[in-house]
Amino acid sequence: MRASCLSILVLGAGLGLNLPAFANSPSQPGALPDDAYPGGTTTWLKKTGRSAFTHPSANMAFEKRMDFKLGEALFQRMWVAAPTKTHTTDGLGPLYNSRSCIGCHVRNGRGHALDPQNDTDRASVAMLLRLSIPPQNETDRAHLASGRVNSIPDPVYGNQFQELSVPGIPAEGRVLVTYQDQTIRLADGETITLRKPDYAFDELAYGPLHDGLMISPRIAPQLIGLGLLEAIPEDMITAQADPDDANGDGISGKANRVWNIATQKVDLGRFGWKAGMPTLDQQNQNAMQFDVGLSTPLYPEGAGDCTPAQTLCRAAPNGNDPQYDNLEAHGTITDLILYYTRHLAPPMRANANAPDILAGRQVFNDIGCASCHRASYQLPVNDQQPELSGQLIWPYSDLLLHDMGDGLADHRPEALATGSEWRTPPLWGLGRTKEIDSRAGFLHDGRANTILEAVLWHGGEAQNARDAVIALPKTDRNKLITFLKSL
């Protein structure tokens, strides 16, 4: 999105934002043939620490920094229930999981799992449960077959379980979690304890859940490099797919195909834990609708995820305003948030060429991790997105779906993804997870507290690689983890 300086200042004043001054852009690396600079020339080279995931593309032109900062302010905005005199900030809920985008994506990092010992602040959990049921009739089956929907929502509780609500509207209930420990013994005798979560619902406000309910717990993913992932050409991604394992290597990645609301056709899925969203814009707006309860250009429903069975919720006031295209978060807002999330820079890797890290990278390749975690892509030139154009990037992902075995299965299909298939998550920024937020976890539901625990949960297509990690000498295993922590 482009805007003149005058229009930006007017918009900033209209949105009630305090606009800071900017420091000079950081110096740029030149041609960067190695993975020390995971985002190519977008890589942020300076400040790290807890704010490592909050910086703009390092090659961003100075005049575009204002768009980035406006998008950041909107990403952090705390929405309130309608009606209020400030029409630009109302529209929360009626049911919701967070009052702001940053409420789930703390400092743009990963979310964390539910803590059974401390669940007093549900708004800070940075986790939610997706809901769906098996198709109930021919209409449901036709909708799924057409690709227009990824799943069939619970008829009462909708697509997502919301534990928070605006005043006067009952929240849907509470999610409870218990963990069962299981011990893995490594070849050198070291033992690692893994925890398997089990979820239940309590204080249901709208009656029983459907008998066939399927749930999928999801923590908020980290946000760096999303625009770079979107810029990978589709044919680069699909060329890696081998759904029938024709080459016999045990790896059978496949592409998800999902409905693109903007183009009204089925497209490649790229975003979300099961690649359920085709574009970053749709991913953002979907989260605004279902996590915060806001209407947007792609999701204009003012009642958010309230179903027809939730009559009080449907009848509550909303913030849809004729002055703003009869929406709560209109196109200017969603465009600025898109620009912000599209240009969050991966941070530079420190000591990427240290001997132990290079040795760990060799272990990573030797045991087969790179079969799914593809290291790099050369992006094409794109004059419309100059920051992302022509970059050599190192996300360590093929962006395809892989069967990860029963241990990680949620048993809930999503479009073409089965209940045991997950999109390969990018690994850039992996080692900074705990630095960004000490509570943050690994895997789709945050169950793993360490990188090694996450590796040991791998099954299915990754079973051989996981077994190889168990069999590694301690020195090689430490080198592998050192490499992963360096990303």
matplotlib code that plots the C-alpha trace (Angstrom):
import matplotlib.pyplot as plt

x = [0.0, 1.4, 0.5, 1.9, 3.4, 0.4, -2.1, -0.2, -0.1, -3.8, -4.5, -2.3, -4.2, -7.5, -6.5, -5.4, -1.8, 1.4, 3.9, 7.5, 10.6, 12.8, 16.5, 18.5, 18.0, 20.6, 23.5, 22.6, 24.5, 25.4, 24.9, 24.4, 24.9, 24.7, 22.1, 23.6, 21.1, 17.9, 15.8, 18.5, 18.7, 15.5, 17.4, 17.5, 21.2, 21.1, 19.0, 18.0, 16.9, 13.2, 12.3, 14.1, 10.9, 9.5, 11.7, 10.9, 12.7, 16.2, 16.0, 12.7, 12.8, 12.6, 9.3, 7.6, 8.5, 5.5, 3.2, 5.0, 4.6, 0.9, 0.4, 2.2, 0.0, -3.1, -1.7, -1.3, -4.7, -7.0, -10.5, -13.5, -17.2, -19.6, -21.2, -18.7, -18.1, -14.8, -16.1, -12.6, -11.9, -15.2, -16.5, -14.8, -16.6, -19.2, -17.2, -13.5, -10.1, -8.1, -8.7, -5.8, -3.5, -0.5, -2.5, -1.8, 1.4, 3.4, 6.3, 5.4, 6.6, 5.0, 2.2, 2.2, 0.2, -2.5, -1.1, -3.4, -2.0, -2.6, -5.5, -6.7, -5.7, -7.3, -6.6, -2.9, -2.8, -2.0, -3.8, -7.2, -9.2, -10.5, -13.8, -15.5, -17.8, -18.0, -20.2, -23.8, -25.5, -25.0, -24.8, -21.9, -20.2, -20.7, -19.2, -16.1, -15.7, -15.9, -13.1, -15.2, -14.9, -12.1, -14.4, -17.9, -18.3, -20.1, -23.7, -23.8, -20.2, -19.0, -15.5, -13.6, -14.1, -14.1, -13.5, -14.0, -17.0, -18.2, -20.3, -23.8, -22.9, -21.9, -18.6, -18.7, -17.1, -13.6, -11.0, -9.3, -6.1, -4.3, -1.0, 0.3, 4.0, 5.9, 9.6, 11.9, 15.3, 18.1, 20.8, 23.4, 21.0, 19.7, 15.9, 13.6, 10.0, 7.4, 4.0, 0.8, -2.1, -5.7, -8.5, -11.9, -14.6, -16.3, -19.0, -20.5, -22.9, -24.8, -25.6, -23.8, -21.1, -21.9, -21.4, -19.0, -16.9, -13.3, -10.9, -7.5, -5.5, -3.3, -0.8, -0.1, 2.8, 5.7, 5.3, 8.8, 9.3, 5.7, 5.9, 8.9, 7.0, 4.2, 6.6, 7.8, 6.4, 3.7, 5.6, 8.6, 6.4, 4.4, 7.5, 8.6, 5.3, 5.3, 2.0, 2.3, 6.0, 6.9, 10.6, 10.3, 12.1, 9.3, 8.6, 5.2, 4.6, 1.5, 0.0, -3.2, -5.8, -8.1, -10.6, -9.3, -12.1, -10.6, -10.3, -13.2, -11.2, -9.2, -5.5, -2.4, -2.6, 0.5, -0.4, -1.6, -0.6, -2.3, -1.7, -5.4, -5.1, -4.0, -2.7, -1.4, -4.2, -6.8, -4.9, -4.9, -8.5, -9.6, -7.8, -9.4, -12.9, -12.5, -9.9, -11.0, -14.6, -14.1, -15.7, -13.3, -13.6, -13.2, -15.2, -18.0, -20.1, -20.4, -21.3, -18.0, -18.2, -21.6, -23.8, -27.6, -28.0, -26.4, -29.3, -28.2, -24.8, -26.3, -28.5, -25.7, -24.6, -21.7, -19.4, -20.3, -20.3, -21.5, -18.7, -16.2, -17.7, -20.1, -17.2, -15.4, -11.9, -12.2, -9.8, -7.3, -6.8, -6.4, -4.1, -1.8, -1.8, -0.9, 2.0, 3.2, 3.0, 4.4, 7.6, 8.6, 12.2, 14.0, 16.9, 20.5, 22.0, 25.0, 28.0, 26.3, 29.6, 31.0, 32.4, 29.8, 27.0, 28.2, 28.7, 25.2, 23.9, 25.6, 23.9, 20.6, 21.2, 22.6, 19.6, 17.0, 15.6, 16.2, 13.8, 11.0, 12.8, 14.1, 16.8, 16.5, 14.7, 15.7, 12.7, 11.9, 12.1, 8.9, 8.8, 5.5, 7.1, 10.7, 11.7, 10.9, 12.1, 14.9, 15.8, 17.7, 15.9, 16.5, 13.2, 14.0, 10.5, 8.9, 5.5, 3.9, 1.7, 3.3, 1.9, 3.5, 2.1, -0.5, 1.4, 0.9, -2.5, -5.4, -7.7, -9.4, -9.2, -8.8, -9.4, -7.1, -5.1, -5.8, -6.0, -2.3, -0.9, 0.7, 2.5, 6.3, 6.9, 9.7, 12.6, 14.0, 14.0, 13.6, 16.4, 15.0, 11.7, 12.3, 14.2, 11.1, 8.8, 10.0, 6.6, 6.5, 6.3, 7.1, 4.8, 1.3, -0.1, 3.0, 3.3, 7.1, 9.1, 12.4, 13.5, 14.6, 11.2, 9.7, 12.0, 11.1, 7.4, 8.0, 6.5, 5.0, 7.1, 9.6, 9.9, 13.2, 14.8, 13.4, 14.8, 18.2, 18.2, 17.6, 20.5, 23.0, 26.0, 25.5, 28.1, 26.4, 23.0, 24.3, 25.7, 22.3, 20.5, 23.2, 22.5, 18.8, 19.2, 21.3, 18.5]
y = [0.0, 3.4, 6.7, 10.3, 11.9, 14.2, 11.4, 9.3, 12.2, 12.8, 9.1, 8.9, 11.8, 10.3, 7.0, 8.7, 7.5, 9.1, 9.0, 8.6, 9.8, 7.2, 6.5, 6.1, 2.7, 0.1, -0.6, -3.2, -6.5, -7.0, -10.3, -12.8, -16.4, -18.0, -18.4, -15.9, -13.5, -15.5, -12.7, -11.7, -7.9, -7.6, -9.2, -6.9, -6.5, -4.5, -4.7, -8.1, -9.2, -9.5, -7.1, -9.2, -9.9, -6.4, -4.7, -3.7, -5.0, -3.6, -2.5, -0.6, 2.9, 5.7, 7.0, 3.6, 3.4, 5.4, 2.8, 0.2, 2.1, 2.8, -0.9, -1.7, 0.7, -1.0, -4.4, -3.4, -1.6, -2.6, -2.9, -2.1, -3.2, -1.2, 1.3, 4.0, 7.6, 6.5, 4.6, 3.7, 1.5, -0.3, -3.6, -6.1, -9.5, -10.1, -13.3, -13.2, -14.7, -11.5, -7.7, -7.1, -8.9, -8.4, -10.1, -13.5, -12.7, -11.4, -9.3, -11.1, -14.4, -17.8, -18.4, -20.8, -23.7, -23.7, -23.9, -26.1, -24.5, -20.9, -20.1, -16.9, -14.7, -16.4, -13.4, -13.9, -17.6, -17.0, -20.2, -21.2, -24.2, -24.6, -26.6, -28.6, -31.6, -34.2, -33.3, -34.0, -34.0, -33.7, -29.9, -30.1, -32.6, -30.5, -27.4, -29.4, -30.9, -27.5, -26.1, -23.2, -24.2, -26.0, -27.6, -27.7, -25.6, -26.7, -25.7, -23.9, -22.9, -22.1, -22.4, -21.5, -21.7, -18.2, -17.9, -14.2, -11.9, -8.3, -7.3, -8.7, -11.7, -15.0, -16.3, -19.8, -21.5, -22.6, -24.9, -27.3, -29.2, -32.0, -33.5, -37.1, -37.5, -40.1, -40.8, -41.2, -42.9, -41.8, -44.1, -42.6, -43.2, -39.7, -39.5, -36.8, -36.3, -35.4, -34.2, -35.1, -32.7, -33.7, -31.0, -30.7, -28.0, -26.6, -24.1, -24.3, -21.4, -22.5, -26.1, -29.3, -29.5, -31.7, -35.4, -35.5, -32.5, -32.4, -29.9, -28.5, -26.6, -23.9, -21.5, -18.2, -18.6, -16.2, -13.5, -12.8, -13.3, -13.8, -11.6, -13.5, -16.8, -15.3, -14.2, -17.8, -18.8, -21.5, -23.7, -23.8, -25.1, -27.6, -28.9, -30.4, -32.3, -36.1, -37.1, -40.7, -41.0, -41.9, -41.7, -44.1, -41.9, -42.1, -38.3, -37.6, -33.9, -32.4, -29.0, -27.9, -26.2, -23.7, -21.0, -17.5, -15.1, -12.2, -14.1, -16.5, -19.6, -22.4, -21.5, -22.9, -22.9, -21.3, -19.9, -21.5, -24.7, -26.8, -24.3, -23.4, -19.8, -18.8, -15.3, -13.2, -10.8, -13.5, -15.0, -11.6, -10.8, -14.3, -13.8, -10.4, -11.9, -15.1, -14.1, -10.5, -10.5, -7.7, -7.4, -6.8, -6.5, -10.3, -11.2, -8.5, -10.3, -7.8, -10.6, -12.4, -16.1, -15.9, -18.6, -18.4, -20.6, -17.8, -15.4, -12.9, -12.8, -12.1, -9.4, -7.5, -4.1, -4.1, -1.5, -1.7, 1.9, 3.4, 5.9, 3.1, 0.9, -0.6, -2.4, -2.4, -2.8, -1.2, -1.6, 1.1, -0.7, -4.1, -2.8, -1.2, -4.3, -6.3, -4.0, -4.4, -8.2, -8.6, -6.7, -8.0, -8.9, -12.1, -11.2, -11.9, -15.1, -14.7, -17.0, -18.8, -20.1, -21.3, -24.9, -26.5, -24.8, -25.9, -29.4, -29.4, -28.3, -31.3, -33.6, -31.9, -32.8, -36.3, -37.5, -36.3, -33.1, -31.1, -33.4, -31.3, -28.3, -27.0, -24.5, -21.8, -20.2, -17.6, -15.2, -13.6, -9.9, -8.1, -4.3, -4.1, -5.3, -3.9, -4.9, -8.6, -8.6, -11.0, -12.1, -15.3, -16.5, -19.3, -20.2, -24.0, -25.1, -26.6, -25.2, -28.5, -30.9, -33.9, -36.8, -36.3, -39.5, -40.2, -38.6, -35.1, -35.8, -33.6, -35.9, -32.9, -32.5, -29.0, -28.7, -31.4, -31.8, -34.9, -35.1, -36.1, -33.7, -30.4, -27.8, -27.8, -24.7, -22.4, -22.6, -19.1, -17.5, -20.8, -20.3, -16.9, -18.3, -18.3, -15.0, -13.3, -14.9, -17.3, -19.0, -19.7, -23.3, -25.4, -27.4, -26.4, -26.6, -25.5, -28.8, -29.0, -26.8, -27.4, -27.9, -31.4, -32.3, -31.0, -33.2, -36.2, -35.7, -36.2, -39.3, -40.4, -39.2, -37.8, -41.1, -42.1, -38.7, -38.7, -42.2, -41.0, -38.2, -40.8, -42.9, -40.0, -39.7, -36.9, -34.8, -34.9, -34.4, -31.3, -30.0, -30.5, -28.5, -25.8, -25.4, -25.3, -22.7, -20.6, -20.2]
z = [0.0, -0.9, 0.6, 0.5, 3.6, 3.9, 3.7, 6.3, 8.7, 8.3, 8.7, 11.8, 13.3, 12.4, 14.0, 17.2, 16.9, 18.3, 15.4, 16.4, 14.6, 12.8, 13.0, 9.9, 8.1, 9.1, 6.7, 4.1, 3.5, -0.1, -2.0, 0.8, -0.3, 3.2, 5.9, 8.3, 6.7, 6.6, 5.0, 2.5, 2.5, 4.5, 7.5, 10.5, 11.5, 14.7, 18.0, 19.1, 22.5, 23.3, 20.4, 17.8, 15.9, 15.8, 13.2, 9.6, 6.6, 6.7, 3.1, 3.5, 2.1, 4.7, 3.3, 3.9, 7.6, 8.4, 6.9, 8.9, 12.2, 11.5, 10.9, 14.1, 16.1, 14.7, 15.3, 19.0, 19.3, 22.1, 20.7, 22.8, 22.7, 20.6, 20.8, 21.8, 20.7, 19.2, 16.2, 14.9, 17.9, 18.7, 17.5, 19.8, 20.0, 21.1, 21.6, 21.3, 22.3, 22.6, 22.5, 20.1, 17.7, 19.9, 22.8, 21.1, 19.3, 22.2, 20.7, 17.5, 18.8, 19.5, 21.9, 24.8, 26.0, 28.7, 32.2, 34.4, 37.5, 36.5, 34.2, 35.8, 32.9, 29.9, 27.6, 27.8, 26.9, 23.3, 22.4, 21.0, 20.0, 16.5, 16.3, 13.6, 13.0, 10.3, 7.4, 8.3, 4.9, 1.2, 1.4, 3.9, 1.7, -1.4, 0.4, 1.4, -2.0, -3.7, -1.5, -0.4, 3.2, 5.1, 7.7, 9.0, 12.2, 15.4, 14.9, 18.3, 19.1, 15.6, 14.2, 17.3, 21.1, 22.7, 26.5, 26.6, 25.8, 26.0, 29.0, 28.9, 26.6, 28.2, 27.1, 25.6, 28.6, 29.8, 28.4, 30.8, 30.1, 31.8, 30.8, 30.8, 31.0, 29.0, 29.1, 26.2, 26.8, 24.4, 23.2, 25.7, 28.6, 29.0, 29.6, 28.3, 29.6, 27.0, 28.1, 26.1, 26.6, 27.0, 26.6, 28.2, 28.4, 31.4, 32.2, 28.7, 28.4, 25.2, 25.8, 24.9, 22.2, 19.2, 19.6, 16.7, 17.7, 16.6, 18.2, 17.2, 19.8, 18.2, 19.7, 17.9, 15.5, 15.2, 12.6, 11.0, 7.3, 6.3, 3.3, 2.1, 2.4, 0.4, -2.3, -2.9, -6.4, -6.2, -8.6, -6.3, -3.6, -5.5, -7.3, -4.0, -3.5, -3.7, -2.3, -3.3, -2.4, -5.9, -5.1, -2.2, 0.3, 2.9, 2.5, 0.8, 1.2, -0.4, -1.0, 0.7, -1.5, 0.1, -0.8, -1.7, -0.8, -2.7, -6.0, -5.4, -6.4, -4.8, -4.3, -2.7, 1.1, 2.7, 6.1, 9.4, 11.1, 8.4, 5.5, 5.7, 4.4, 0.9, 1.5, 4.4, 4.0, 4.4, 7.3, 9.0, 8.4, 9.5, 12.8, 13.2, 12.7, 14.8, 17.4, 18.1, 16.6, 14.1, 10.7, 7.8, 4.0, 3.6, 6.7, 7.0, 9.7, 12.6, 15.1, 14.5, 15.2, 16.9, 15.5, 14.9, 18.0, 20.1, 19.8, 22.5, 20.9, 17.5, 18.8, 20.5, 19.1, 16.6, 15.3, 11.6, 10.6, 7.3, 7.6, 7.3, 4.6, 7.2, 8.8, 12.1, 10.7, 7.2, 4.3, 5.3, 8.6, 7.1, 4.4, 7.0, 9.2, 6.0, 5.2, 8.8, 9.0, 5.5, 6.4, 9.8, 9.2, 10.3, 12.5, 11.6, 12.9, 15.2, 14.8, 11.9, 10.7, 14.1, 13.8, 16.2, 14.3, 10.9, 12.3, 13.7, 10.3, 8.8, 11.3, 10.4, 6.7, 7.3, 9.4, 6.9, 8.5, 5.3, 3.4, 4.8, 6.2, 2.8, 3.6, 0.9, -2.0, -4.5, -4.9, -8.3, -9.0, -8.1, -8.7, -6.8, -3.6, -3.7, -0.2, -1.0, -4.5, -5.6, -2.1, -1.3, 1.8, 4.3, 6.0, 6.4, 5.3, 2.2, 3.2, 2.4, 4.5, 6.0, 8.1, 11.5, 13.1, 15.7, 18.6, 17.1, 15.4, 16.2, 14.2, 12.7, 8.9, 7.4, 3.6, 2.1, 5.3, 7.3, 11.0, 11.3, 8.7, 9.4, 7.4, 7.8, 10.1, 9.1, 11.5, 11.2, 14.5, 16.3, 18.8, 19.9, 21.0, 24.7, 24.5, 23.0, 25.7, 28.3, 28.4, 24.7, 23.5, 20.5, 18.1, 17.1, 20.7, 22.6, 24.4, 24.0, 26.3, 24.5, 20.9, 21.7, 23.1, 19.8, 17.8, 19.8, 19.2, 15.4, 13.9, 10.6, 7.8, 10.3, 12.3, 10.8, 11.5, 15.1, 15.7, 14.3, 16.9, 19.7, 18.4, 18.1, 20.4, 22.9, 21.2, 17.8, 19.4, 21.1, 17.9, 16.2, 19.0, 18.8, 15.1, 15.6, 18.4, 16.0, 13.5]

ax = plt.figure().add_subplot(projection="3d")
ax.plot(x, y, z, "-o")
ax.set_aspect("equal")
plt.show()
